[in-house]
């Protein structure tokens, strides 16, 4: 109840602003329509021009006029210039109109006005609609009004809050979520589609005036820094393309719910199930499933508070696909370690989410689905899933991971044996967008500091961009070489081919390998944990022997390959913990002698 009250209080100002702008814009159209029947009359201009009003950081302008006219022998005096009154700086209407009135007054003061035949005291000089101002107000109408209306609809349609003390929810807390009442869980694809369209519309409405403002700044004022506004327009176009792709995806695949077995998914057991797709079965298609345990938390304070997500554990698998006559059925199963955090149906403050992502590259529109599913520490296993189907899916995932690792690691065979190289340029595709953005920010900061004289702001703005560009440049320009000789493991880090760091670990000191994820990428609700592989000695010191592996399955495949290249043999590690995403399923090795 408190949440609904707070949401309503938050939504009402937005909705009220939208209603106010709707009233304002509607009046413009009503007045313009009624004024079409007003009669033209010659008037004598007593004064005319425009006034400038200085605000906190800009000027606004207001055209004014005093004129008189005669109707049926009676003289009337009026001051109305346009349909909308008051100062503004939307375009150059006020300045242009004021200049025209001033020139007309200088020429003798004869102008044409429009008079209301039903009320001769009511007259106007310009009865046309200012489309620029209407467009500006429409942004507030649709953005603020749309946000307020949407939030109010959510409040009205929100289900009644459940009594958490009810014994049913004590034993089965997942039932607190209306989407988790049965083992069939719908994806968030439809909501995501609407959300993307809303965000795209919001962004484009806000940025719509920028090209016109930019044109005036660049062409008339030679302020070339205003060209940065094109970035906002480009982002808006990209958002529209994204929204169209989400719509095509939904139209092709429909709801496509997942049926969990067991229900709910189990920590210390299995998270598995089936997904039926309304597409013909094609043995060449591979369907990738990613299961992620996410911590959702609020960072910042005051106005800078924002909700973020961080992956705590992740695994990937290729689903087994088979024909059902009506389409394709996917079967999958994850083995989930103990000690991970359960789903939280309340979702207040900091909570945990289990998200299942399904993706596949298909002819035409690609498949991309996300499911927020209930996973609890029940230590139960799947009962009806085909073991053969599950094993075939695992075999495909292992083969895919091995293939991906071989694309990352370059194996070298020479007289000294086998070694590995992570070549320069391996991160170009991922890092290049960041390098371009950082470079643009650095260039803009330099321009502000040198051309505009804003040294402090330009230095900070450009410095942040330069640091970001250098960081991405490092990821593209560095390489890593890993080998083993009679003295142990050796690594060499190079930048543009120049050695910058050498590390070594004796064979007798080596204990095990460890995978660690310190970097995550996120986009469209999907998270990817990027892993590095370390060799760990008996003192706990680490030497990096692999990097750039996406997901748990690639990290495990990398450990297998690295162990083979460096001639290492696995052995049980009693210290390995299954809780940490960086150390879960760590393999312990000993050197082969």
C-alpha positions as CSV (number, residue, x, y, z in Angstrom):
1,X,0.0,0.0,0.0
2,X,2.8,2.4,0.9
3,X,4.4,1.7,-2.5
4,X,1.2,2.5,-4.3
5,X,0.7,5.8,-2.4
6,X,4.3,6.9,-3.0
7,X,4.1,6.0,-6.7
8,X,0.8,7.9,-7.1
9,X,2.3,11.0,-5.4
10,X,5.3,10.7,-7.7
11,X,3.2,10.4,-10.8
12,X,0.6,13.2,-10.2
13,X,3.0,16.1,-10.9
14,X,4.1,14.5,-14.2
15,X,0.5,13.8,-15.1
16,X,-0.6,17.3,-14.1
17,X,2.1,18.9,-16.3
18,X,0.9,16.8,-19.2
19,X,-2.7,17.9,-18.7
20,X,-1.6,21.5,-18.4
21,X,0.3,21.3,-21.7
22,X,-2.6,19.4,-23.3
23,X,-4.9,22.3,-22.3
24,X,-2.4,24.9,-23.6
25,X,-1.9,23.2,-27.0
26,X,-5.6,22.5,-27.4
27,X,-6.4,26.2,-26.9
28,X,-3.9,27.1,-29.6
29,X,-5.7,24.9,-32.2
30,X,-9.2,26.0,-31.0
31,X,-8.3,29.7,-31.2
32,X,-6.6,29.3,-34.6
33,X,-9.7,27.5,-35.9
34,X,-12.1,30.2,-34.6
35,X,-9.9,33.1,-35.9
36,X,-10.3,31.9,-39.5
37,X,-13.7,33.8,-39.5
38,X,-12.3,37.0,-38.1
39,X,-12.3,40.0,-40.5
40,X,-9.2,41.9,-41.8
41,X,-9.1,45.5,-40.7
42,X,-6.5,48.2,-41.3
43,X,-5.0,49.4,-38.0
44,X,-2.7,52.3,-36.9
45,X,0.4,51.1,-35.0
46,X,1.2,53.3,-32.1
47,X,4.3,51.4,-31.0
48,X,5.9,48.1,-31.7
49,X,9.1,46.1,-31.1
50,X,10.3,43.4,-28.7
51,X,11.6,43.3,-25.1
52,X,14.5,41.1,-24.0
53,X,14.3,39.4,-20.6
54,X,17.4,38.0,-18.9
55,X,17.1,34.8,-17.0
56,X,19.7,32.7,-15.0
57,X,21.5,31.5,-18.1
58,X,19.7,32.7,-21.2
59,X,17.5,35.5,-22.7
60,X,13.9,35.3,-23.6
61,X,12.1,37.7,-26.0
62,X,8.6,39.1,-26.3
63,X,7.1,41.1,-29.2
64,X,4.8,43.9,-28.2
65,X,2.5,46.3,-30.1
66,X,-0.1,48.9,-29.4
67,X,-2.5,49.6,-32.3
68,X,-5.9,51.1,-32.9
69,X,-8.6,50.4,-35.5
70,X,-12.1,51.6,-36.3
71,X,-15.3,49.4,-36.4
72,X,-18.6,51.0,-37.2
73,X,-17.3,54.4,-36.3
74,X,-16.0,53.3,-32.9
75,X,-12.2,53.3,-32.2
76,X,-10.7,50.3,-30.4
77,X,-7.2,49.9,-28.9
78,X,-5.6,46.4,-28.7
79,X,-2.3,44.9,-27.8
80,X,-2.5,41.3,-28.8
81,X,0.3,40.2,-31.2
82,X,-0.1,36.3,-31.5
83,X,-2.2,33.5,-30.3
84,X,0.2,32.7,-27.4
85,X,1.4,35.4,-25.1
86,X,4.4,35.7,-22.9
87,X,8.2,35.7,-23.6
88,X,10.1,32.7,-25.0
89,X,13.2,31.8,-26.9
90,X,11.8,29.1,-29.1
91,X,13.2,30.0,-32.6
92,X,13.4,33.6,-33.6
93,X,9.7,34.3,-33.9
94,X,9.5,37.0,-31.1
95,X,12.6,38.8,-32.4
96,X,11.5,38.7,-36.1
97,X,7.9,39.8,-35.3
98,X,9.2,42.6,-33.0
99,X,11.6,43.8,-35.8
100,X,8.8,43.8,-38.3
101,X,6.5,45.8,-36.0
102,X,9.3,48.3,-35.3
103,X,9.9,48.8,-39.1
104,X,6.2,49.1,-39.7
105,X,5.9,51.8,-37.1
106,X,8.9,53.6,-38.6
107,X,7.2,53.6,-42.1
108,X,4.0,55.2,-40.8
109,X,2.4,52.5,-38.6
110,X,-0.2,51.0,-41.0
111,X,-0.7,47.2,-40.4
112,X,-3.4,44.6,-41.0
113,X,-5.1,43.0,-38.0
114,X,-7.9,40.4,-37.6
115,X,-10.9,41.4,-35.5
116,X,-13.5,39.2,-33.9
117,X,-16.9,40.1,-35.5
118,X,-18.7,39.0,-32.4
119,X,-16.5,41.1,-30.1
120,X,-14.8,44.0,-32.0
121,X,-12.6,44.8,-29.0
122,X,-10.8,41.4,-29.5
123,X,-8.1,41.7,-32.2
124,X,-4.9,40.0,-33.2
125,X,-2.0,40.7,-35.5
126,X,-0.8,37.1,-36.3
127,X,-3.4,34.4,-36.1
128,X,-1.1,31.6,-37.4
129,X,0.1,28.6,-35.3
130,X,3.6,28.7,-34.1
131,X,4.5,25.1,-34.8
132,X,7.9,25.3,-33.2
133,X,6.3,26.3,-29.9
134,X,3.6,23.7,-30.2
135,X,6.2,21.1,-30.8
136,X,8.1,22.2,-27.8
137,X,5.0,22.0,-25.6
138,X,4.1,18.7,-27.1
139,X,7.4,17.3,-25.7
140,X,6.2,18.0,-22.2
141,X,2.7,16.8,-23.1
142,X,3.9,13.4,-24.3
143,X,7.0,12.9,-22.0
144,X,5.6,14.2,-18.7
145,X,2.0,13.3,-19.4
146,X,3.0,9.9,-20.8
147,X,5.2,9.1,-17.8
148,X,2.6,10.2,-15.3
149,X,-0.3,8.4,-17.0
150,X,1.8,5.2,-17.4
151,X,2.7,5.3,-13.7
152,X,-0.9,5.8,-12.6
153,X,-2.0,2.9,-14.8
154,X,0.6,0.7,-13.2
155,X,-0.7,1.7,-9.8
156,X,-4.3,1.0,-10.7
157,X,-3.4,-2.3,-12.3
158,X,-1.0,-3.5,-9.6
159,X,-2.2,-6.6,-7.9
160,X,-3.3,-6.5,-4.3
161,X,-0.4,-7.0,-1.9
162,X,-0.2,-10.4,-0.3
163,X,0.0,-11.1,3.4
164,X,3.6,-12.3,3.9
165,X,2.7,-13.9,7.2
166,X,0.3,-16.4,5.5
167,X,1.7,-19.9,6.0
168,X,1.4,-20.6,2.3
169,X,4.1,-17.9,1.6
170,X,6.3,-18.9,4.5
171,X,6.7,-22.4,3.0
172,X,6.6,-21.3,-0.7
173,X,7.8,-17.7,-0.8
174,X,7.9,-17.7,-4.6
175,X,4.1,-17.6,-4.6
176,X,4.3,-13.9,-3.5
177,X,5.1,-13.1,-7.1
178,X,2.0,-13.4,-9.3
179,X,4.2,-14.5,-12.3
180,X,5.4,-17.5,-10.3
181,X,2.2,-19.3,-9.5
182,X,2.9,-22.3,-11.8
183,X,5.9,-23.9,-13.4
184,X,5.2,-22.1,-16.6
185,X,6.9,-18.7,-16.7
186,X,6.4,-16.1,-19.4
187,X,9.4,-14.1,-20.7
188,X,9.8,-10.3,-20.3
189,X,9.9,-9.9,-24.1
190,X,6.6,-8.1,-24.5
191,X,7.2,-5.8,-21.6
192,X,10.7,-5.2,-23.0
193,X,9.3,-4.3,-26.4
194,X,6.9,-1.7,-24.9
195,X,9.7,-0.4,-22.7
196,X,12.0,0.1,-25.6
197,X,9.4,1.9,-27.6
198,X,8.6,4.1,-24.7
199,X,12.2,5.0,-24.2
200,X,12.8,5.5,-27.9
201,X,9.8,7.9,-28.1
202,X,10.9,9.7,-24.9
203,X,14.5,10.2,-26.2
204,X,13.4,11.3,-29.7
205,X,10.8,13.7,-28.3
206,X,13.3,15.3,-26.1
207,X,16.0,15.5,-28.7
208,X,13.7,16.5,-31.6
209,X,14.4,20.2,-31.4
210,X,18.2,19.7,-31.3
211,X,18.8,19.6,-35.1
212,X,17.0,22.9,-35.6
213,X,18.8,24.5,-32.7
214,X,22.1,23.1,-34.0
215,X,21.5,24.5,-37.4
216,X,21.0,28.0,-36.1
217,X,24.1,27.7,-33.9
218,X,26.3,26.3,-36.6
219,X,25.1,28.3,-39.6
220,X,24.2,31.6,-38.1
221,X,26.5,31.8,-35.1
222,X,29.4,29.5,-36.3
223,X,29.3,27.6,-33.0
224,X,30.7,24.3,-34.4
225,X,30.7,22.7,-30.9
226,X,26.9,22.4,-31.4
227,X,27.5,19.6,-33.8
228,X,27.8,17.3,-30.8
229,X,24.0,17.4,-30.8
230,X,24.1,15.0,-33.8
231,X,25.2,12.3,-31.3
232,X,21.8,12.6,-29.6
233,X,20.0,12.3,-32.9
234,X,22.1,9.3,-33.9
235,X,21.2,7.6,-30.6
236,X,17.5,8.3,-31.2
237,X,17.7,6.6,-34.6
238,X,19.5,3.6,-33.0
239,X,16.8,3.3,-30.4
240,X,14.1,3.3,-33.0
241,X,15.9,0.5,-34.9
242,X,16.2,-1.4,-31.6
243,X,12.5,-1.0,-30.9
244,X,11.6,-2.3,-34.4
245,X,13.9,-5.3,-34.0
246,X,12.2,-6.1,-30.6
247,X,8.8,-5.9,-32.3
248,X,9.8,-8.2,-35.1
249,X,11.2,-10.7,-32.5
250,X,8.0,-10.7,-30.6
251,X,5.8,-11.1,-33.7
252,X,7.9,-14.1,-34.9
253,X,8.2,-16.0,-31.6
254,X,5.3,-14.9,-29.5
255,X,5.1,-15.7,-25.8
256,X,7.4,-18.9,-25.8
257,X,7.1,-19.5,-22.1
258,X,9.6,-21.8,-20.2
259,X,8.2,-24.7,-18.2
260,X,10.5,-25.4,-15.2
261,X,11.5,-28.8,-13.9
262,X,11.9,-28.8,-11.0
263,X,9.6,-25.9,-9.9
264,X,11.0,-23.7,-8.5
265,X,14.6,-24.0,-9.8
266,X,16.9,-25.4,-7.2
267,X,20.1,-24.1,-5.6
268,X,22.2,-27.2,-4.8
269,X,20.2,-29.1,-7.4
270,X,18.9,-28.4,-10.9
271,X,17.5,-25.5,-12.9
272,X,16.0,-27.1,-15.9
273,X,12.9,-27.2,-18.1
274,X,11.6,-27.0,-21.7
275,X,10.7,-24.2,-24.0
276,X,8.4,-24.6,-27.0
277,X,9.1,-22.4,-30.0
278,X,6.7,-21.9,-32.9
279,X,9.5,-22.3,-35.5
280,X,10.3,-25.3,-37.6
281,X,13.0,-27.5,-36.3
282,X,16.4,-27.1,-38.0
283,X,19.3,-29.3,-36.7
284,X,21.7,-26.6,-37.8
285,X,20.4,-24.1,-35.3
286,X,21.9,-23.8,-31.9
287,X,20.1,-22.3,-28.9
288,X,22.3,-20.7,-26.2
289,X,20.9,-20.5,-22.7
290,X,22.6,-18.4,-20.0
291,X,21.6,-18.7,-16.3
292,X,22.7,-15.8,-14.1
293,X,22.4,-15.0,-10.4
294,X,22.2,-11.2,-10.1
295,X,22.4,-8.9,-7.2
296,X,20.2,-5.8,-7.6
297,X,21.1,-2.9,-5.5
298,X,20.8,0.9,-5.2
299,X,23.9,3.0,-5.5
300,X,24.5,6.7,-4.9
301,X,22.5,9.0,-2.8
302,X,19.8,11.7,-3.1
303,X,19.1,12.7,-6.7
304,X,21.9,10.5,-7.9
305,X,20.4,7.2,-6.7
306,X,20.1,4.5,-9.3
307,X,19.5,0.8,-9.4
308,X,22.2,-1.5,-10.7
309,X,22.7,-5.2,-11.3
310,X,25.8,-7.3,-10.8
311,X,26.3,-10.9,-11.8
312,X,27.3,-13.1,-8.9
313,X,27.3,-16.5,-10.7
314,X,26.7,-17.5,-14.3
315,X,26.7,-20.6,-16.5
316,X,25.9,-21.3,-20.1
317,X,24.6,-24.3,-22.0
318,X,23.4,-25.2,-25.4
319,X,19.8,-26.5,-25.3
320,X,18.9,-29.8,-26.9
321,X,16.4,-29.1,-29.8
322,X,14.0,-31.6,-31.2
323,X,10.9,-31.4,-33.4
324,X,7.4,-31.5,-31.9
325,X,5.4,-31.5,-35.1
326,X,4.2,-28.0,-34.3
327,X,7.6,-26.4,-33.9
328,X,10.8,-26.9,-31.8
329,X,11.1,-28.0,-28.2
330,X,14.2,-27.0,-26.3
331,X,15.4,-29.1,-23.3
332,X,18.0,-27.8,-20.8
333,X,19.4,-28.4,-17.3
334,X,21.9,-26.5,-15.2
335,X,23.6,-28.0,-12.2
336,X,23.6,-25.1,-9.7
337,X,26.1,-25.2,-6.8
338,X,25.1,-24.7,-3.2
339,X,25.6,-21.4,-1.3
340,X,24.1,-19.0,-3.9
341,X,21.4,-16.5,-3.0
342,X,17.7,-17.2,-3.5
343,X,15.3,-15.3,-5.6
344,X,13.4,-12.5,-3.8
345,X,9.8,-12.1,-4.6
346,X,9.5,-8.9,-2.5
347,X,12.2,-7.1,-4.5
348,X,12.8,-4.3,-2.0
349,X,16.1,-2.4,-1.6
350,X,18.8,-5.0,-2.3
351,X,17.6,-8.3,-3.6
352,X,18.6,-11.2,-5.9
353,X,17.3,-12.2,-9.3
354,X,17.8,-15.4,-11.3
355,X,17.6,-14.6,-15.0
356,X,17.5,-17.1,-17.8
357,X,18.5,-15.7,-21.3
358,X,17.7,-17.6,-24.5
359,X,19.4,-16.5,-27.8
360,X,19.9,-18.0,-31.2
361,X,21.0,-16.6,-34.6
362,X,18.4,-17.7,-37.1
363,X,17.5,-17.0,-40.7
364,X,15.6,-13.7,-40.5
365,X,14.8,-12.3,-37.0
366,X,17.1,-13.7,-34.3
367,X,15.7,-15.1,-31.1
368,X,16.4,-13.1,-27.9
369,X,14.4,-13.9,-24.7
370,X,14.8,-13.2,-21.0
371,X,13.0,-14.9,-18.1
372,X,13.1,-13.9,-14.4
373,X,12.6,-17.3,-12.7
374,X,12.2,-18.5,-9.1
375,X,15.3,-20.3,-7.8
376,X,15.4,-21.4,-4.2
377,X,17.6,-23.6,-2.0
378,X,15.4,-26.7,-2.2
379,X,18.2,-29.1,-3.4
380,X,15.8,-30.9,-5.7
381,X,16.5,-32.4,-9.1
382,X,14.6,-32.6,-12.4
383,X,12.2,-35.6,-12.7
384,X,10.9,-35.7,-16.2
385,X,13.7,-34.3,-18.4
386,X,15.4,-36.6,-20.8
387,X,18.9,-37.4,-19.5
388,X,20.0,-38.1,-23.1
389,X,18.7,-34.7,-24.2
390,X,20.5,-33.0,-21.3
391,X,23.8,-34.7,-22.1
392,X,23.6,-33.9,-25.7
393,X,23.2,-30.2,-24.8
394,X,26.2,-30.3,-22.5
395,X,28.3,-31.9,-25.2
396,X,27.4,-29.1,-27.7
397,X,28.2,-26.5,-25.1
398,X,31.6,-28.1,-24.4
399,X,32.3,-28.2,-28.1
400,X,31.3,-24.6,-28.5
401,X,33.3,-23.4,-25.6
402,X,36.4,-25.3,-26.8
403,X,36.0,-23.7,-30.2
404,X,35.7,-20.2,-28.8
405,X,38.8,-20.7,-26.6
406,X,40.9,-21.8,-29.6
407,X,39.9,-18.5,-31.3
408,X,41.2,-16.5,-28.3
409,X,44.4,-18.5,-27.7
410,X,47.0,-18.8,-30.4
411,X,48.9,-22.1,-29.9
412,X,52.6,-22.0,-30.8
413,X,54.7,-25.1,-31.5
414,X,58.5,-24.7,-31.7
415,X,61.7,-26.4,-30.6
416,X,61.0,-25.5,-27.0
417,X,57.7,-27.1,-26.9
418,X,54.2,-25.6,-26.9
419,X,53.3,-22.1,-25.7
420,X,50.3,-19.8,-25.9
421,X,49.9,-16.2,-27.1
422,X,47.0,-13.8,-26.7
423,X,47.8,-11.6,-29.7
424,X,47.6,-7.9,-30.1
425,X,44.3,-6.6,-31.5
426,X,42.2,-9.4,-30.0
427,X,39.8,-6.8,-28.4
428,X,39.4,-4.4,-31.3
429,X,35.7,-5.0,-32.0
430,X,34.7,-4.7,-28.3
431,X,37.0,-1.7,-27.6
432,X,36.8,0.4,-30.7
433,X,33.4,2.0,-29.9
434,X,34.7,3.0,-26.5
435,X,37.9,4.3,-28.1
436,X,35.9,6.5,-30.5
437,X,33.6,7.9,-27.8
438,X,36.6,8.6,-25.5
439,X,38.5,10.3,-28.4
440,X,35.5,12.4,-29.3
441,X,35.1,13.6,-25.7
442,X,38.8,14.3,-25.5
443,X,38.7,16.4,-28.7
444,X,35.6,18.3,-27.5
445,X,37.3,19.0,-24.2
446,X,40.4,20.3,-26.0
447,X,38.3,22.5,-28.1
448,X,36.4,23.9,-25.1
449,X,39.7,24.6,-23.3
450,X,41.6,26.2,-26.2
451,X,39.0,27.8,-28.3
452,X,36.3,28.8,-25.8
453,X,38.7,29.6,-22.9
454,X,36.9,27.2,-20.4
455,X,40.2,25.7,-19.3
456,X,39.0,23.9,-16.1
457,X,35.8,22.4,-17.6
458,X,37.5,21.6,-20.9
459,X,40.4,19.9,-19.1
460,X,38.1,17.8,-16.9
461,X,35.8,16.9,-19.8
462,X,38.6,16.1,-22.2
463,X,40.7,14.4,-19.5
464,X,38.0,11.9,-18.7
465,X,37.5,11.1,-22.4
466,X,41.3,10.7,-22.9
467,X,41.6,8.3,-19.9
468,X,38.8,6.2,-21.3
469,X,40.3,6.2,-24.8
470,X,43.7,5.2,-23.4
471,X,42.1,2.4,-21.4
472,X,40.4,1.0,-24.5
473,X,43.6,1.5,-26.5
474,X,45.5,-0.6,-24.0
475,X,43.0,-3.5,-24.5
476,X,43.6,-3.3,-28.2
477,X,47.4,-2.8,-28.1
478,X,48.5,-5.4,-25.5
479,X,49.5,-9.0,-25.9
480,X,50.3,-11.8,-23.5
481,X,52.7,-14.8,-24.0
482,X,52.6,-17.8,-21.7
483,X,55.0,-20.7,-21.8
484,X,56.6,-23.3,-19.5
485,X,60.2,-24.5,-19.5
486,X,62.3,-26.4,-16.9
487,X,62.2,-23.5,-14.5
488,X,58.4,-23.2,-14.5
489,X,55.7,-20.9,-16.0
490,X,56.8,-17.7,-17.7
491,X,54.6,-14.8,-19.0
492,X,55.5,-11.7,-21.0
493,X,53.1,-8.8,-21.3
494,X,53.8,-6.5,-24.3
495,X,52.3,-3.2,-25.5
496,X,52.7,-2.7,-29.3
497,X,55.2,-5.4,-29.2
498,X,57.4,-3.8,-26.5
499,X,57.8,-6.0,-23.3
500,X,56.5,-4.1,-20.2
501,X,56.2,-6.9,-17.6
502,X,57.6,-10.4,-17.1
503,X,56.4,-12.9,-14.5
504,X,57.6,-16.4,-13.5
505,X,56.4,-19.1,-11.2
506,X,58.5,-22.2,-10.4
507,X,57.0,-25.6,-11.1
508,X,57.6,-26.7,-7.6
509,X,55.6,-23.7,-6.3
510,X,52.6,-24.2,-8.5
511,X,49.4,-25.4,-6.8
512,X,46.3,-24.8,-8.9
513,X,44.5,-22.6,-11.5
514,X,41.9,-20.1,-10.5
515,X,39.3,-18.3,-12.7
516,X,38.3,-14.9,-11.7
517,X,35.7,-12.5,-13.1
518,X,36.5,-8.8,-12.4
519,X,34.8,-7.3,-15.4
520,X,31.2,-7.6,-16.6
521,X,29.5,-6.3,-19.7
522,X,25.8,-5.5,-19.8
523,X,23.3,-4.7,-22.4
524,X,19.5,-5.1,-23.0
525,X,19.1,-7.0,-19.6
526,X,21.9,-9.5,-20.4
527,X,25.1,-9.8,-18.4
528,X,28.3,-11.4,-19.5
529,X,31.0,-12.3,-17.0
530,X,34.5,-12.0,-18.5
531,X,37.0,-14.3,-16.9
532,X,40.8,-14.3,-16.5
533,X,42.7,-17.5,-15.6
534,X,45.5,-17.4,-12.9
535,X,48.1,-19.8,-11.9
536,X,48.3,-19.8,-8.1
537,X,51.3,-20.9,-6.0
538,X,51.5,-22.3,-2.5
539,X,51.8,-18.8,-1.0
540,X,48.7,-17.6,-2.7
541,X,50.5,-15.5,-5.3
542,X,49.0,-15.4,-8.8
543,X,50.3,-15.1,-12.3
544,X,47.8,-14.5,-15.1
545,X,47.9,-17.2,-17.8
546,X,44.7,-16.4,-19.7
547,X,42.2,-13.6,-20.3
548,X,39.2,-12.6,-22.4
549,X,37.0,-15.6,-21.8
550,X,33.2,-15.0,-21.8
551,X,31.2,-17.0,-19.3
552,X,31.8,-19.9,-17.0
553,X,31.9,-22.6,-19.7
554,X,34.7,-20.8,-21.7
555,X,36.7,-20.3,-18.5
556,X,36.5,-24.0,-17.8
557,X,37.4,-24.9,-21.3
558,X,40.4,-22.5,-21.1
559,X,41.6,-24.1,-17.9
560,X,41.5,-27.5,-19.7
561,X,43.4,-26.2,-22.6
562,X,46.0,-24.3,-20.6
563,X,46.5,-27.3,-18.3
564,X,47.2,-29.4,-21.4
565,X,49.6,-26.9,-23.0
566,X,51.5,-26.3,-19.8
567,X,51.5,-30.0,-19.0
568,X,49.5,-29.7,-15.8
569,X,47.3,-32.4,-14.2
570,X,44.2,-31.8,-12.1
571,X,43.8,-32.9,-8.5
572,X,41.1,-32.3,-5.9
573,X,41.3,-28.9,-4.1
574,X,39.7,-29.1,-0.6
575,X,40.0,-25.3,-0.3
576,X,37.9,-24.5,-3.4
577,X,34.6,-22.8,-2.6
578,X,31.4,-23.0,-4.7
579,X,30.1,-19.6,-3.5
580,X,32.3,-17.1,-5.3
581,X,31.8,-16.6,-9.0
582,X,35.5,-16.1,-9.3
583,X,36.4,-19.4,-7.6
584,X,33.4,-21.6,-8.2
585,X,34.4,-25.0,-9.7
586,X,38.0,-24.0,-9.5
587,X,40.3,-26.8,-10.6
588,X,43.4,-27.7,-8.6
589,X,46.4,-28.9,-10.6
590,X,49.9,-30.2,-10.0
591,X,52.8,-29.9,-12.4
592,X,53.7,-32.9,-14.5
593,X,57.4,-33.8,-14.0
